[in-house]
Amino acid sequence: MNYFFFWQPSPEEFIQKAQERVRTAAYNSLLRGGYKVQGRARYFVPVNTGYLRASIAVAGDIANLSVQVGSRLKYAAPVEFGSRPHTPPFEPIRRWGELKKIPAGAVWQKIRMQGTDPHPYLWPAFIENRDWIVDDLAKSIAKAVMKSGE
């Protein structure tokens, strides 16, 4: 004699399992997008010493379904967005001027009078990958929903 057992989850169990699969799929998709943005940002970022390029990282938080791409270096935002006029320390500009064979005094004075120009690297990297991220997110969620019915 053969016995067959059929188990069907309760609606609450089904919904909870579906939510977990969708959250995991969405988070993994956002991470993939974050790594694509990171790669392109490292391509776009202006390089002097290479510290800024190397510092561009991806951080995720599955609880809040969020992924961030960026740098913790204090000069990362002024490179991306530019800066208002200010008086910077002269020594780092002098060293940079020597590397670039540019008169440091003129650069220092320009920053004091006009600030620095923006050199966007994160925003263009995101814009370049935005459609791919949205598409991958939609496909990942759809696939997770379909698997939830198994």
Sequence and secondary structure as in RCSB ss.txt:
>XXXX:A:sequence
MNYFFFWQPSPEEFIQKAQERVRTAAYNSLLRGGYKVQGRARYFVPVNTGYLRASIAVAGDIANLSVQVGSRLKY
AAPVEFGSRPHTPPFEPIRRWGELKKIPAGAVWQKIRMQGTDPHPYLWPAFIENRDWIVDDLAKSIAKAVMKSGE
>XXXX:A:secstr
          HHHHHHHHHHHHHHHHHHHHHHHHHHHHHHHHHHS  SSSHHHHH EEEEETTTTEEEEE   TT
HHHHHH B S    HHHHHHHHHHHT  HHHHHHHHHHH B     HHHHHHHHHHHHHHHHHHHHHHHHHHHT 
